[in-house]
Amino acid sequence: MDAKTKAIVAHITLIGWIVALVINQNENKEEFTSFYIRQMLGLILLSIVLSFIPFVNIFGWLIAFVLWLLSLIGAASGEIKLTPLVGEYFQDWFKSL
């Protein structure tokens, strides 16, 4: 599986993220895939946190969806694009992945 495909799979639910993580760790670790694995872990955690904040959860899910869509478009285009506002933090916090 090439790096672009693994990055796209990481965007398809939590199970897809786990599959992409395992495949990327077992095969030769590719930076492109690792970049989007870190972005998606951050987006998954962000959406969980936003869903528990009263009066923000609906807008939080909408924001998380838009950020997910932007990340998916970046992965599908084969370019490394940070998620707006939070992408740099995700890369820093999850640099071990």
PyMOL commands that set and color helices and strands:
alter all, ss='L'
color gray80, all
select helices_A, chain A and resi 3-10+13-26+31-51+57-77+87-93
alter helices_A, ss='H'
color red, helices_A
deselect
rebuild
show_as cartoon
